[in-house]
Amino acid sequence: MLNAVSRAYVRGSAQAVSTGLRATGVAINAMANRQAHTDLQVPDFSAYRRDSVKDSRRRNESAEERKAFSYVLVGAGAVGGAYAAKGLVNTFVSSMSATADVLAMAKIEIKLGDIPEGKSVTFKWRGKPLFIRHRTPAEIDTERQVPTSQLRDPETDDQRVIKPEWLVVIGVCTHLGCVPIANSGDFGGYYCPCHGSHYDASGRIRKGPAPLNLEVPTHEFPDEGTLVVG
């Protein structure tokens, strides 16, 4: 009789536990559904959608629709390829451009008040010597009277200067690239001691093996006291 009572007690306890677990599970599920906001209503935009896209399982069946997709894909690829090519070209071109130090030497500004009359001052421009000569009235008259028939590289003095009192030449001998000495030589201009080339006060070759006159770079006078070369 005791065993029967025990079995009945155990059976009743098991049923009570099972009922309690089921009730707890229902409560948890209800709470989870509530926290997941499953009770919210999603707006229906079917009235605004095209008929061709309402069915998510529908495939492009016509040739026109397949072509349209292909055109869009090819167009997107072409735009992306063009953009990538543009970036590569810009990178390549920028790598070939002049560096900051080269651009800084592209032009040089000189204060003419620092050069006394009758003197020649040497500056460095683009890695080369630059001769700036403040000529006297006597030197100007002398160089203007030289006939071009006597010159190896015929140029008048007026062709080589912008302002008569200022001579601007690159100090590189046109023979083998040596640097001449200012206020020297048989003609009072420049003299290259390497091979004996003589230039006058206009930078023209007068004697020696040099074939050409000293080069006159591009220059201008923004104002009375300033010279810009380059």
C-alpha positions in Angstrom: 0.0 0.0 0.0 2.9 2.3 0.8 4.4 1.7 -2.6 1.2 2.6 -4.3 1.0 5.9 -2.3 4.6 6.7 -3.2 4.0 6.1 -6.9 0.9 8.3 -6.8 2.8 11.1 -5.1 5.6 10.9 -7.6 3.2 10.9 -10.5 1.4 13.9 -9.2 4.6 15.8 -8.6 5.8 15.1 -12.1 2.5 16.3 -13.6 2.8 19.5 -11.6 6.3 20.2 -12.7 5.4 19.5 -16.3 2.4 21.9 -16.1 4.6 24.6 -14.5 7.3 24.2 -17.3 4.7 24.6 -20.0 3.3 27.7 -18.4 6.8 29.2 -18.0 7.6 28.4 -21.7 4.4 30.1 -22.9 5.2 33.1 -20.8 8.8 33.3 -22.2 7.6 32.9 -25.8 5.1 35.7 -25.3 7.7 38.0 -23.9 10.2 37.2 -26.7 7.5 37.9 -29.3 6.7 41.2 -27.6 10.4 42.2 -27.4 10.9 41.3 -31.1 8.2 43.9 -32.1 6.4 41.3 -34.1 3.2 43.2 -33.5 4.3 46.2 -35.6 2.6 46.7 -38.9 4.9 47.1 -42.0 3.6 49.7 -44.5 2.5 48.3 -47.8 4.1 50.0 -50.8 2.6 47.7 -53.4 0.7 50.6 -54.9 3.9 52.4 -55.7 5.8 49.4 -57.1 5.9 48.4 -60.7 4.2 45.3 -61.8 7.5 43.9 -63.1 9.1 43.9 -59.6 6.2 42.9 -57.4 7.0 39.2 -57.7 10.4 38.4 -56.1 10.6 35.1 -57.9 10.0 36.5 -61.4 13.0 36.3 -63.8 13.9 38.4 -66.8 12.3 36.4 -69.6 12.3 38.8 -72.5 15.3 39.7 -74.6 14.8 43.4 -74.0 15.0 42.9 -70.2 18.1 40.8 -70.5 19.8 43.3 -72.7 18.9 46.1 -70.3 20.6 44.3 -67.5 23.7 43.6 -69.7 23.9 47.3 -70.7 23.7 48.5 -67.1 26.4 46.0 -66.1 28.7 47.0 -69.0 28.1 50.7 -68.4 28.9 50.4 -64.7 32.1 48.5 -65.6 33.1 51.1 -68.2 32.6 53.9 -65.7 34.7 52.1 -63.1 37.4 51.3 -65.6 37.6 54.9 -66.8 37.9 56.2 -63.2 40.7 53.7 -62.5 42.5 54.6 -65.7 42.2 58.3 -64.8 43.8 57.7 -61.4 46.7 55.7 -63.0 47.3 58.4 -65.6 47.3 61.2 -63.0 49.8 59.2 -60.9 52.0 58.6 -63.8 52.0 62.2 -65.0 52.6 63.6 -61.5 55.6 61.2 -61.1 57.1 62.8 -64.2 56.5 66.4 -63.2 59.3 68.6 -61.9 60.0 68.4 -58.2 59.6 71.3 -55.7 63.2 72.2 -55.7 63.3 72.4 -59.5 60.2 74.5 -59.7 61.7 76.8 -57.1 64.7 77.4 -59.4 62.5 77.9 -62.5 62.7 81.7 -61.9 65.0 84.0 -60.1 64.4 87.5 -58.9 67.3 89.9 -58.7 67.5 93.3 -57.1 69.4 95.5 -59.5 70.3 98.1 -56.9 72.9 95.6 -55.5 74.9 95.6 -58.7 77.1 98.7 -59.2 77.8 100.2 -62.6 80.6 98.5 -64.5 80.4 95.3 -62.5 79.3 91.8 -63.4 77.7 89.6 -60.7 77.2 85.8 -61.0 74.1 84.0 -59.8 73.1 80.4 -59.9 70.0 79.7 -62.0 68.8 76.2 -62.9 72.1 74.8 -61.9 74.1 77.1 -64.2 76.0 80.4 -63.7 74.0 83.5 -64.6 76.0 86.7 -65.5 74.3 90.0 -64.8 76.3 92.9 -66.1 75.6 96.6 -65.3 77.2 98.2 -68.3 78.6 101.7 -68.5 77.6 104.2 -71.2 81.0 103.7 -72.8 80.5 99.9 -73.0 77.1 100.4 -74.6 78.5 102.8 -77.2 81.4 100.4 -78.0 79.2 97.4 -78.5 76.7 99.2 -80.6 79.4 100.3 -83.0 80.6 96.8 -83.7 79.7 95.8 -87.3 78.0 92.4 -87.6 80.2 91.5 -90.5 83.0 91.0 -88.1 81.1 88.6 -85.9 81.1 84.8 -86.1 77.6 84.7 -84.7 76.1 87.9 -86.1 73.8 89.7 -83.6 73.5 93.4 -82.9 73.8 94.6 -79.3 70.1 95.7 -79.4 69.1 92.2 -80.2 70.7 90.8 -77.0 69.5 93.3 -74.4 66.1 94.6 -73.3 67.6 97.6 -71.4 71.0 98.8 -72.8 72.6 99.1 -69.4 71.8 95.5 -68.3 73.3 92.4 -70.0 71.9 89.0 -69.0 73.6 85.9 -70.2 74.2 82.3 -69.1 77.8 81.9 -68.1 78.5 78.8 -70.0 81.1 78.8 -72.8 79.5 77.6 -76.1 82.6 75.6 -76.9 82.8 72.9 -74.3 80.7 74.2 -71.5 83.4 75.9 -69.3 82.6 79.0 -67.2 84.2 82.2 -68.5 85.8 84.9 -66.4 84.0 88.2 -66.2 85.7 91.5 -67.1 88.5 89.7 -68.9 89.8 88.9 -72.3 90.8 91.0 -75.3 87.4 92.7 -75.6 86.7 93.5 -72.0 83.8 91.1 -71.7 84.3 87.5 -70.8 87.2 85.2 -71.2 87.2 81.3 -71.1 90.7 80.2 -70.0 90.1 76.6 -70.9 90.5 77.0 -74.7 90.9 80.8 -75.1 87.5 82.0 -76.2 87.0 85.8 -75.9 83.6 87.5 -75.6 82.8 91.2 -75.7 80.6 93.2 -73.3 77.5 92.0 -75.2 78.4 88.3 -74.7 79.3 87.8 -78.4 82.1 85.6 -79.4 84.9 87.6 -80.9 88.0 85.3 -80.7 88.7 81.6 -80.0 87.1 78.3 -80.8 83.6 78.9 -79.4 81.1 78.8 -82.3 78.2 80.8 -80.7 77.5 83.8 -78.5 76.7 83.4 -74.9 73.0 82.4 -74.5 70.6 85.1 -73.4 67.8 83.6 -71.2 64.2 84.8 -71.1 64.0 87.7 -68.7 62.0 90.8 -67.9 62.0 93.9 -65.8 58.8 94.1 -63.7 59.9 97.5 -62.4 63.0 99.7 -62.4 64.8 97.9 -59.7 63.9 94.3 -60.3 65.0 91.7 -62.8 63.2 88.3 -63.2 64.9 85.6 -65.2 63.0 82.5 -66.3 
